[in-house]
Amino acid sequence: MSDILIVDDERDIRELIGDILEDEGFSTRLAGNSQDAMNEINAEPPALLILDIWLKDSKMDGIDILKTVKRDNPDVPVVIISGHGNIEIAVAAIKQGAYDFIEKPFNIDQLLVVIRRAMETSLLRRENQQLKRGETKNAEMIGDSASFRTLVSQLDKVTKSNGRVMLTGPAGSGKEVAARYIHARSNRTNAPFVTVNCAGVEPERMEGMLFGRESAQRGVEPGLLEQAHGGVIYFDEVADMPVGTQSKILRVLVDQQFTRVGGNDKVRVDLRVISSTGRDLKEEITAGRFREELYHRLNVVPIAVPSLAERREDIPLLAAHFINECNQSQGLPVRSISEDAAALMQTMTWPGNVRQLKNLVERVLILGDGTGPIEARELPQESTPGDAEEDRVVLSGTLATLPLREAREAFEREYLLTQINRFGGNISRTASFVGMERSALHRKLKSLGVVTSQKSGARVAHVDDEAVERAS
């Protein structure tokens, strides 16, 4: 998209403008009627459109072409020219999205000034979109655990399709990163990726934000759907979308077009839809808070994003990634992570998932002395009272009331559960860390009623209550 399309029914004028622009270093295309103009636009959208209002022997006049261009190619600036110019036509053209209006006979210098400004505006828009798309290309998937590899394998299968994807998982688990991963490896990677924060917008503002607005005072204000044309629209926490808006989004998915708030013209869009939720949408449907038809439209390819607890093996890799990220974005020091700190991180609870880990790393880097590896003592101690002696083990209330044998078994059971889950269910690595032979560890686990099962592509340890009762 690097040339200028000149549409005028007077051959002398379109050729004169073309020659002038060619002399100024622009490349041009010419069209004498609406059919030729639309054929040129559909073949390759121009960088700029110079458009006459009145076109003899044409099915469409300049305003009709302007509406169509702004509907299908909203980023193409349009300069209107006319020998019958008046204020009403100028207002109508600007209202429909024209960049500027010039009356015939025009001054060449004036025309060139307007064209250069319009081209600069178009260039700035494209550069802004490229910066936004850079966020997608820079979004990295970090990990090596079995559950992580399963997730990436599922994402890779949908990147080249146009199918709608529903990402499920707890808050902070990385659903938006997964959506950006799909986009960056799709056929739409050079098109926009637009996020709709369904939970962060007031219901009365949602439709104007999505569909845009039209008014005599402010003209056309494109919404997020229009801005995402040709690319991806990502509905973050789609369960929070107002019910009234849900029915209109359903219609957009069916028709691939909509009407702006306050407008009458249909706006056609080509979109891929990716959604995410941390809630059970079937429960939301039962409660009447989510439309079942919309659920089936969005949930074509469901993909579960695992919690951080399901991929504890990845915590050291993720922490190291966030350390480098904080260094590049904020100039914070690059520090390694000690083995004790990594082990403690892998045994901590993470209700905020990957987002919580990122925040913890940033806090440690800001408050630390900036030298040497990050040590376990710099991490928050989840259950240790403030007045406890540094090397003392503090028992929970339940454990302190048990006889020694039962307390020892309860401690061993919890300790081994934690270590097995830390190593992604890998018995050999767990045995090596705890200092036991693999066969001895198997016997110990059996006696404690600890079993492993497959979940999200990884082996996860849990307690078999019936086995515990038999052992006791």
Sequence and secondary structure as in RCSB ss.txt:
>XXXX:A:sequence
MSDILIVDDERDIRELIGDILEDEGFSTRLAGNSQDAMNEINAEPPALLILDIWLKDSKMDGIDILKTVKRDNPD
VPVVIISGHGNIEIAVAAIKQGAYDFIEKPFNIDQLLVVIRRAMETSLLRRENQQLKRGETKNAEMIGDSASFRT
LVSQLDKVTKSNGRVMLTGPAGSGKEVAARYIHARSNRTNAPFVTVNCAGVEPERMEGMLFGRESAQRGVEPGLL
EQAHGGVIYFDEVADMPVGTQSKILRVLVDQQFTRVGGNDKVRVDLRVISSTGRDLKEEITAGRFREELYHRLNV
VPIAVPSLAERREDIPLLAAHFINECNQSQGLPVRSISEDAAALMQTMTWPGNVRQLKNLVERVLILGDGTGPIE
ARELPQESTPGDAEEDRVVLSGTLATLPLREAREAFEREYLLTQINRFGGNISRTASFVGMERSALHRKLKSLGV
VTSQKSGARVAHVDDEAVERAS
>XXXX:A:secstr
   EEEE S HHHHHHHHHHHHHTT  EEEESSHHHHHHHHHHS  SEEEEES  TT SS HHHHHHHHHHH TT
S EEEEETT  HHHHHHHHHTT SEEEESS  HHHHHHHHHHHHHHHHHHHHHHHHHHHHHHH      SHHHHH
HHHHHHHHTTS   EEEE  TTSSHHHHHHHHHHTSTTTTS EEEEETTSS HHHHHHHHH EEETTTEEE  HH
HHTTTSEEEEETGGGS HHHHHHHHHHHHHSEEE BT  SEEE   EEEEEESS HHHHHHTTSS HHHHHHH S
EEEE   GGGGGGGHHHHHHHHHHHHHHHH      B HHHHHHHHHS  TTHHHHHHHHHHHHHHHS SSS B 
GGGS  SS  TTS TT     HHHHTS HHHHHHHHHHHHHHHHHHHTTT HHHHHHHHT  HHHHHHHHHHHTE
EEEEETTEEEEEE HHHHHHH 
